[in-house]
Amino acid sequence: MLFSIALMATSGFRENIGQIKNQNGQPAEAVRYLLHCDGFNVQLREDGFSYDFYQYAGDSITINRVDFIFHDYNPNYSIKKELPKNAFNSTFVTDQKKPQFEKIIYTNFYEGIDLVFKRTDNNHFEYDFLVTENGDINDIHFSINGAEVLETKSTSIKLKTQIIVFEEVIPLSFDSKKNPIEVNYKNTDQNTFKFSYEGEAKNITIDPTPQLIYATYSGDEWTIRDVKFLDDMSYVVTGHTEFLTNLATEGSYQNQLIGEVNATLMRFDSSNQLLWCSYFGTERTVAVHMIVQDELILTTGYTNSLTLPAEESFQSSFGGFRDVFFAAFNTSGNFIYSSYLGGTENDQPTSISKLNDTQFAITGFTFSANFPSLNSGYTYSGDRDAFLAVFDFATGECQYSSVFGGVIEDVINGVVKTEDNKYVFFGRTNSPSLNQSGINPLPSFLHELNSNVSPHSGTSEVFFWGELRDAFQ
């Protein structure tokens, strides 16, 4: 389910007196204080703090650390520790030799600015900047390491790790009279930020709040590969699993695992309640990408299955070794159609794209000299060629299918439609020449490698092919 919550602390800040170890069992000397939380930890260091997000899968654990590193701070700042107000008449401090602190204050962290880390009364983790009369808000600047910055807005920074997506948000800041003021983030460089305020930034409190956007599901050996939202803010999730039970909903298209790994497709409503969930495929069938068009959900991936429901499709039988597949369901979870796409060797998709309201395209790569072709003048060149195939949304009927490439490893990663009604697909190649045998050779300017790179260096080059107007319409 997808939902947003504030980071919830399950204890107080504990001072590191040698008990905190790193992943190699060595003393984590850089950590000054540690806050244990549900699904994450907070490390306080000399130059800032870190989130340690962790996720269990069976006997293994995945950990992602995100560092907030502050620059040009006062190296002579002092640290103040505060116990909870009711520490001595509650169970919060259970060991007086190792107390748990409610607040850790980096006093004069920047000249005239305190940095306050706190576990709040409602068990959330927060941090504030207290800018005094002598402080300058422009002195505060920090960088973020260990996460991909997805989006920066005036009041939020959206970050992505291997485990989660989360946001740093400035919901409210305050002046000396506790009146709300608007303080914003300002991106000064790659992954580096400051705060901005249009008024006099004296005696103010800046109150960033971390929020998580979790993707949480029950089950083992379950991999989520793609998520798409519908107009009503319900959403569809696709992936694959080895999980045998408690997955498919009653009355779903395929309610049990058949073989080693099956594709999965599920829909949640806007309140994150599961509407339906189904397996798809047999043997080893892995869903990778997905698109949604009106009431139709299309997923694609690869399969070793000999028994997909593809009798009336473009390619009704398994080509060999590993084929691309695509399958269509309606938003109620009813199966519409599916098809194989591949030859006798290894074929895999890299994208599925909506071209217009009636057509979609699948791109990828193939090792099959007999990859199925339709309305194409190109032939397989060897080693690994790219492919592009175009289908009708409503019926799954193929309208165009072709391989492209030179003699060394080519792949198409996507396709787009231009404003002048042309289609351009793009990818990478190791081929020193992309000349094609066939009736429609490509213009030389569309397939020349970078002249500064040796054709035998093995370096992948980006290529663009386009103007496939007649083949698509």
C-alpha positions in Angstrom: 0.0 0.0 0.0 1.2 3.6 -0.6 0.8 6.0 2.1 2.6 9.0 3.7 3.6 9.1 7.4 6.0 11.1 9.5 9.1 9.3 10.7 8.0 7.6 14.0 10.6 7.1 16.8 10.2 4.1 19.1 12.8 5.3 21.7 15.0 8.2 22.5 18.4 9.3 21.4 21.2 7.1 22.8 24.7 8.5 23.1 27.4 6.4 21.4 29.9 5.3 24.0 31.3 2.5 21.9 28.3 0.2 21.8 27.3 1.2 18.2 29.0 -1.0 15.5 29.1 -0.7 11.7 28.3 -3.5 9.3 31.8 -5.0 9.8 31.4 -5.1 13.5 33.8 -2.2 14.1 33.0 0.8 16.3 31.0 3.4 14.4 33.0 6.3 15.7 31.4 8.8 13.4 28.0 8.3 15.0 27.5 10.5 18.1 23.8 9.6 18.9 21.4 7.0 17.5 17.6 7.1 17.4 15.9 3.7 16.8 12.7 4.0 14.8 10.2 1.7 13.1 11.8 0.8 9.7 14.7 3.3 10.0 17.4 4.7 12.4 18.6 8.3 12.7 22.4 8.8 13.2 23.6 12.1 14.4 27.1 12.9 13.3 29.5 15.9 13.7 28.6 17.3 10.3 24.9 16.4 10.1 22.7 13.4 10.3 21.7 10.2 8.4 18.7 8.1 7.9 19.3 4.3 7.8 16.3 2.7 6.1 16.1 -1.0 6.4 13.9 -3.7 5.0 13.8 -7.5 5.8 13.2 -10.2 3.2 13.3 -13.6 4.8 16.7 -14.0 6.4 18.3 -11.1 4.6 18.2 -7.3 5.2 18.6 -4.4 2.8 19.9 -1.1 4.3 20.0 2.3 2.5 21.7 5.2 4.2 20.9 8.8 3.2 23.3 11.4 4.5 22.5 15.1 5.2 25.9 16.8 5.2 26.1 20.5 6.4 28.9 22.7 5.0 30.9 25.5 6.5 29.4 25.0 10.0 31.1 26.3 13.1 33.6 23.6 14.2 33.5 24.9 17.8 29.8 24.3 18.3 28.7 22.7 21.6 26.2 19.9 22.3 23.3 20.1 24.8 21.3 17.1 25.8 17.8 17.1 27.2 15.9 14.3 29.0 12.1 14.1 28.7 10.2 16.3 31.1 8.8 13.3 32.8 11.9 11.2 32.6 12.0 10.2 36.2 8.4 9.2 36.6 8.0 7.3 33.4 9.5 4.3 31.7 11.1 6.4 28.9 14.5 6.4 30.7 14.8 2.7 31.7 18.6 2.8 32.4 20.1 5.8 34.2 23.6 4.7 33.0 22.4 4.8 29.4 19.7 7.4 29.3 17.6 8.1 26.2 17.4 11.8 25.4 14.4 13.7 24.0 16.5 16.4 22.4 20.0 16.8 21.1 20.9 20.5 20.4 23.9 21.5 18.3 24.3 24.9 19.9 25.7 27.7 17.7 26.1 25.1 14.8 26.2 28.1 12.5 27.0 31.5 14.1 23.8 32.5 15.8 21.9 29.3 14.7 21.1 26.2 16.7 20.3 22.8 15.1 17.8 20.9 17.3 17.1 17.2 16.8 14.1 15.9 18.8 11.8 13.1 19.5 8.4 14.8 19.8 5.6 14.0 22.2 3.7 12.1 19.4 6.8 9.9 18.8 8.0 11.6 15.6 11.5 12.5 14.7 12.0 16.2 13.7 14.8 18.7 13.4 14.6 22.5 13.6 16.9 25.4 12.9 16.6 28.2 15.5 17.9 31.4 13.8 18.6 34.1 16.4 19.2 37.9 16.0 22.8 37.2 15.2 22.2 34.4 12.8 22.1 34.5 9.0 19.8 32.0 7.2 22.1 32.1 4.1 24.8 30.4 6.2 22.8 27.1 6.2 23.5 24.9 3.3 23.7 21.1 3.0 24.1 18.3 0.5 22.2 15.0 0.3 24.1 11.8 -0.5 22.8 8.2 -0.9 19.5 9.1 -2.5 18.3 10.1 -6.0 16.6 13.6 -6.0 13.4 13.0 -7.9 11.9 16.4 -7.6 12.6 19.7 -5.8 9.8 22.2 -5.0 9.8 25.3 -2.9 8.7 23.4 0.1 9.8 19.8 -0.5 12.6 17.6 -1.8 11.5 14.2 -3.0 14.2 11.5 -2.6 14.4 7.9 -3.8 16.4 5.0 -2.4 16.4 1.3 -3.3 13.8 0.7 -0.5 11.6 3.8 -0.3 10.6 7.2 -1.7 10.4 10.0 0.9 10.2 13.7 1.1 11.8 16.4 3.2 9.0 19.0 3.7 8.8 22.5 5.2 5.1 22.6 6.2 5.4 25.5 8.6 8.1 27.8 10.1 7.6 30.5 12.7 8.7 33.9 13.7 9.5 35.0 17.3 5.8 35.4 18.1 5.0 31.9 16.8 3.3 33.3 13.7 3.6 31.0 10.6 6.0 32.2 7.9 7.0 30.8 4.6 10.5 29.4 4.3 11.5 27.6 1.1 14.2 25.3 -0.2 16.6 26.7 -2.8 18.6 24.3 -5.0 22.1 25.8 -5.3 23.9 22.9 -7.0 23.4 19.2 -7.7 22.0 17.7 -4.5 22.9 20.9 -2.6 20.3 23.1 -0.9 19.8 26.3 1.1 16.8 28.0 2.7 15.2 31.2 1.5 12.9 33.7 3.2 11.7 37.0 1.8 11.4 38.7 5.2 14.0 39.5 7.9 15.3 36.1 8.8 15.9 36.9 12.5 14.5 35.0 15.5 12.8 32.5 13.3 12.3 28.7 13.5 12.7 26.6 10.4 11.0 23.2 10.9 11.7 20.7 8.1 9.7 17.5 8.5 10.7 14.1 6.9 7.9 12.1 5.4 8.0 8.6 3.9 6.1 7.2 1.0 6.2 3.5 1.6 5.5 0.6 -0.8 4.5 -2.2 1.6 3.1 -5.6 0.7 2.7 -8.9 2.5 4.4 -11.9 1.0 7.9 -13.4 0.3 10.0 -13.3 -2.9 7.8 -10.7 -4.4 9.3 -8.1 -6.7 7.4 -4.9 -7.8 8.5 -3.7 -11.2 6.1 -0.9 -12.2 3.2 1.2 -10.8 0.7 3.3 -12.8 -2.0 5.6 -11.6 -5.5 5.8 -13.1 -7.6 9.0 -13.4 -9.4 8.3 -10.1 -6.1 8.0 -8.3 -6.4 4.2 -7.9 -3.3 2.5 -9.1 -2.1 -0.7 -10.7 1.1 -2.6 -9.7 2.9 -5.3 -11.7 5.8 -7.5 -11.0 6.6 -11.2 -10.3 6.6 -13.6 -7.4 7.5 -17.1 -6.2 5.0 -16.7 -3.4 2.4 -19.5 -3.2 -0.4 -18.2 -1.0 -2.3 -15.2 0.3 -1.7 -13.3 -2.9 -4.4 -13.7 -5.6 -7.9 -12.5 -4.7 -11.0 -14.7 -4.9 -12.4 -14.8 -8.4 -9.2 -13.5 -10.1 -8.1 -14.6 -13.5 -5.3 -16.9 -12.1 -5.5 -17.6 -8.4 -2.5 -19.8 -7.9 1.2 -20.0 -8.8 2.0 -22.3 -11.7 5.6 -23.2 -12.0 8.6 -21.4 -10.6 7.9 -17.7 -11.0 4.7 -16.0 -12.2 3.9 -12.4 -13.2 1.6 -10.5 -10.9 -1.0 -7.8 -11.5 -3.0 -6.0 -8.9 -5.1 -2.9 -8.5 -5.6 -0.7 -5.4 -8.2 2.0 -4.9 -7.3 5.6 -3.9 -7.5 4.6 -0.2 -4.8 1.9 -0.8 -7.3 -1.0 -0.4 -6.6 -4.0 -2.6 -9.4 -4.4 -5.2 -8.0 -7.5 -7.0 -4.8 -9.4 -7.6 -3.9 -12.1 -10.1 -1.0 -14.3 -11.1 -0.3 -14.6 -14.8 1.7 -17.2 -16.7 3.4 -20.5 -15.9 7.0 -21.8 -15.5 9.0 -18.6 -15.3 7.0 -15.5 -16.4 8.3 -12.1 -15.3 6.5 -8.8 -15.8 8.7 -5.8 -16.2 6.8 -2.8 -17.6 3.2 -1.6 -17.8 1.0 1.1 -19.4 -2.6 2.0 -18.8 -4.9 3.3 -21.6 -8.5 4.1 -20.7 -9.9 0.9 -19.3 -7.0 -1.3 -20.5 -4.0 -2.4 -18.5 -1.1 -3.7 -20.6 2.0 -5.5 -19.0 5.0 -6.9 -20.8 8.0 -9.0 -19.7 9.7 -12.3 -20.6 8.6 -15.9 -20.2 9.7 -19.5 -20.6 6.1 -20.7 -20.5 4.8 -22.9 -23.3 1.1 -22.4 -22.3 0.3 -18.7 -22.3 -3.3 -18.0 -23.5 -2.3 -16.7 -26.9 -4.2 -18.8 -29.3 -5.7 -15.9 -31.3 -2.7 -13.6 -31.1 0.0 -12.3 -33.4 2.3 -15.1 -32.2 0.3 -17.9 -30.6 3.2 -20.3 -29.6 6.4 -20.1 -27.7 9.4 -19.3 -30.0 12.1 -20.8 -27.8 14.5 -20.3 -24.9 13.0 -17.0 -23.7 10.3 -14.9 -25.4 8.8 -11.5 -24.8 5.2 -11.6 -23.8 2.5 -9.0 -23.4 -0.9 -9.3 -21.7 -4.0 -7.0 -21.5 -6.5 -6.9 -18.7 -9.3 -4.4 -18.1 -9.4 -2.3 -14.9 -11.8 -4.9 -13.3 -9.1 -7.6 -13.6 -10.6 -9.5 -16.5 -8.2 -11.0 -19.0 -8.5 -9.6 -22.6 -5.7 -11.0 -24.7 -2.0 -11.9 -24.6 0.7 -12.8 -27.1 4.3 -14.2 -27.4 6.9 -12.1 -29.2 10.2 -13.8 -30.0 12.3 -16.3 -31.9 14.3 -19.3 -30.9 16.8 -17.5 -28.7 16.8 -15.0 -25.9 14.3 -12.0 -26.4 13.6 -9.4 -23.8 11.7 -6.1 -23.6 13.1 -2.7 -22.4 9.9 -0.7 -22.6 6.2 -0.5 -23.5 4.9 2.9 -24.6 1.7 4.5 -25.6 2.1 5.9 -29.1 -1.4 7.4 -29.4 -4.9 6.5 -28.4 -5.0 3.3 -30.5 -1.4 2.1 -30.7 1.3 0.9 -28.3 4.9 -0.1 -28.9 7.2 -2.6 -27.3 11.0 -2.2 -27.7 13.9 -4.4 -26.6 16.6 -6.7 -27.8 16.8 -10.1 -29.4 19.4 -12.8 -30.1 16.9 -14.6 -32.5 17.7 -14.6 -36.2 14.1 -15.5 -36.8 12.5 -12.8 -34.6 9.0 -12.3 -36.0 8.9 -9.6 -38.6 5.9 -7.6 -40.2 6.0 -4.8 -42.7 9.8 -4.5 -42.3 12.6 -4.5 -44.8 15.4 -5.1 -42.2 17.0 -8.4 -41.3 18.9 -9.7 -38.3 22.6 -8.6 -38.4 24.0 -10.7 -35.6 25.1 -11.0 -32.0 22.2 -9.0 -30.5 19.8 -6.7 -32.4 17.3 -4.2 -31.2 13.6 -4.7 -32.0 10.5 -2.5 -32.3 7.0 -3.8 -32.5 3.7 -1.8 -32.7 0.3 -3.2 -31.8 -3.4 -2.1 -31.7 -4.6 -1.4 -28.1 -8.1 -2.8 -28.6 -7.2 -6.1 -30.2 -3.5 -6.7 -29.7 -3.1 -7.0 -33.5 0.5 -6.4 -34.7 0.9 -3.6 -37.2 4.7 -3.5 -37.4 7.6 -5.6 -36.1 11.3 -5.3 -37.0 14.8 -5.9 -35.9 17.5 -3.2 -36.2 21.2 -3.0 -35.7 24.7 -3.9 -36.6 26.9 -6.8 -35.8 27.5 -6.1 -32.1 24.9 -5.7 -29.4 22.2 -3.2 -30.1 19.1 -2.3 -28.0 16.2 0.1 -28.3 15.2 1.5 -24.9 12.1 3.5 -25.9 10.0 5.2 -28.6 8.3 8.6 -28.8 6.0 10.4 -31.2 7.1 13.8 -32.4 4.8 16.8 -33.1 5.2 16.4 -36.8 3.7 12.9 -36.7 6.9 11.0 -36.8 8.1 8.3 -34.5 11.6 8.3 -33.1 13.1 5.4 -31.2 16.4 5.5 -29.2 18.8 3.1 -27.6 22.4 2.1 -27.6 24.8 0.1 -29.7 28.4 -1.3 -29.8 28.2 -1.8 -33.5 30.8 0.1 -35.6 28.2 0.2 -38.4 24.5 0.1 -38.3 24.0 -0.4 -42.1 21.1 -2.7 -42.8 20.4 -5.1 -45.5 17.0 -4.7 -46.9 14.9 -2.4 -49.0 14.9 0.7 -46.7 18.5 1.6 -45.8 18.8 4.3 -43.1 20.3 7.7 -43.8 24.0 7.7 -42.8 23.6 10.6 -40.4 21.2 8.5 -38.3 23.7 5.7 -37.7 27.2 7.1 -37.5 29.1 6.3 -34.4 30.9 9.0 -32.5 34.2 9.5 -34.4 36.1 9.9 -31.2 35.4 6.4 -30.0 37.1 3.3 -31.5 34.5 1.0 -33.0 36.2 -1.8 -31.2 36.3 -0.2 -27.8 33.1 -1.8 -26.6 31.7 1.5 -25.5 27.9 1.8 -25.9 26.9 4.7 -28.1 23.4 6.3 -28.3 21.7 6.1 -31.6 18.5 7.5 -33.0 16.4 6.2 -35.8 13.2 7.7 -37.0 10.7 8.7 -39.7 8.8 5.4 -39.6 5.6 7.1 -40.6 4.1 4.7 -43.1 4.9 1.6 -41.0 2.9 2.9 -38.0 -0.2 4.3 -39.7 
